[in-house]
Amino acid sequence: MQTKNNQKILEFLRSRQQEMTDLLVRLVNMESPSDHKLSLDVQSDFLAAHLRSLNAGVEILAQPEAGNHVKAVWGTGPGSTLMLCHTDTVWPVGTTAVRPASIQGDRLCGPGAEDMKGGIVVSLFAMRALLELNLLPADRRLTLILNSDEEIGSHTSRQVIEEETLKHRRVFVMEPAVPPGAYKTQRKGVGEFTVKVKGLAAHAGADHAKGVNAIEELARQIITIQGFTDYQSGTTLNVGVIGGGTRSNVVPAEAWVEVDVRVERLEEAPKIEALMQGLKPHDPKASLVVSGGVGRPPLIRTPQIAELYGRAKAIAADMGIPLDEASSGGGSDGNFTAALGVPTLDGMGVVGDGAHAVDEFAVISSLPERAALLAAMLLED
Ligand SMILES: [Zn+2]
């Protein structure tokens, strides 16, 4: 840790707080729902141009249907740190017309302000500080990936993220902090299943006995599925969406549920997948179709991750910035990178609250602080 540089970096970034705020306002006001290629590509082009102005080697990873991803590289030596940001939000086109970026005291409110456009601003300005202060290490490579589909499972970006992960020594994920400012050193794995029951339709009055009631069968399955929850192991299953039947006077031929799964331990994922695939109908005349799985493995707090966090904590203390660590029940691209055995620090983005909710906000004064922490961490060997 270089104490002298820490203060220089922090001062530089604090003097840029207004510029950081302006950029975040601009990004929040750019629509970018995961399923809207047109708007995602506009934002990607804007960010690519910004990255070029920061002397990065920039590549647009064009996608046929998903929004384009962007890769930026600084330096030519062996891969040091991979930074991850996602450009998509959960907010549909039209949201910013109703609810544009607004500033209320130290809060910047608006769709994606915290998750994770704030993290994009933090990354860009951390790189700017290193460049303008002539601190950018010449002997190593830093890479930033901005992917467009994190909120819907990173299906088109997972491969490039995993390939780049294996070329770097560590991964920093710029997802928002856990309030009031913690890095995430542990995340649950996340999965989703759909269970469909097929029964047999019949007249509820005339032929009740001939029918096979798919809703009754599903009701029994739901009890079983909810019963796979094991708080001791950190495993939860949540039957969250249900549907089925046509009219009350018809024995329902079909019913279905969607199930959210969270696992804390690696070995729980295949266990739950086997339990779900092993579901058997109570009524032999009914049939079940189970699909889905655990898409994101858990991010486990390894000794390497703890060590990395320890360095960040020391830098934060030196800068006089509060920093803590926390675990999260939600998944991110950090789940993929940590599962490859590459130490991953997550939640390094902006401080705020209300992700995916209408009251989402980023704490403005945290922008320079988090960027300073990131910049100093990028200087670590
Ligand atoms: Zn996010």
Residues whose N, C-alpha, C, O or C-beta is under 5 A from the ligand:
A	BS01	ZN	D115 M116 E175
